[in-house]
């Protein structure tokens, strides 16, 4: 039209964070800590998206975590997240989901929305990362150190390994949910078998990182914040996880200290190389990804900056709490970069993944 400029259409993005969107249902208010974490992640990503002039952002909220003065949607009472997002997907160009891997919900949402609109890791990498057993199998096959794991009918651990601490956790769990440490292998095995008999996917693995007293005093639980692209994996920060062991062995997650170890330290260089190897082992990782690891053995040189032996515990194929503040810290809008990332093609089909899992769990381990 004469005298008027044609304005470019904005990209419509829907942001859905499971917990702050009411995904826990009536239990939402009883999970105050999880709700606070969900709100912090939602609000951090939302702030980055709203700073983009070319993006029109809508966020899903709920009565327990309302957003005032923002463009919002709410899940109808009684509707399942998968059905809701599938029903509204056609109204948006991209859909950014933050949800745990538990019960396969992240994978279900990814498959319901479809690759064309999905922001983040592809379905294959989510499928692998949703199982701690499968994750360890994939990483072990790539030569990355993982904890020694045991499954019913599998190879028995050595006597020395049986005498040390073991940890039992949900195979598809997130955070420290239903995770417990036992002083030796036998009681841990009994608990794992009990859970399995109840139909609960369960991971049993040797404890990494020293004895239980050391873990209580100064645990070496770290996480890596990654920005994954098809051509490279960038290490954004090395974070220290605040992990507490209760007297009964229950593992409790108390938060994360971001940038706890400098990227330009000797350990930073080592973990940057590890990040590249994880990205190569799971080529469908895209956007923001968290990697949980433990430093095995004593630090050489006795400082945080000295090289050590990292053992990868799990991969989180999504935004984690460590996203909060990253854009400000780096002076760049990570949401803009993540929206531009397209997942790489997968290298290992699902059937091959299952065979690799059966062959590789426990094949490469740290004792």
Protein Blocks (a to p, Z undefined) as FASTA:
>chain_A
ZZiacdddddddddddfklnopnmmmlmmmmmlmmmmmmmmmmmmmmmmmpmkbccdddd
dfklccehiacddddehiafklmmmmmmmmpfbdcddddfehhlmmmmmmmnopklpgcj
dfklmmmmmpmklmmmmmmmnopacdddddehiacddfklmmmccddddfkbghjehiac
dfbfklmmmmmmmmmmnopacdddddehiafklmmmmpcbdcddddddfkbccdfbdcdd
dddddfkopacdebjcehkbcfkbmklmmmmmmmmmmmmmmmmbgcjdddddddehjdeh
iiakbccddddfbdcdbddfklgoklmmnopafklmmmmpccdddfbdfklmmmmmmmmg
okaccZZ
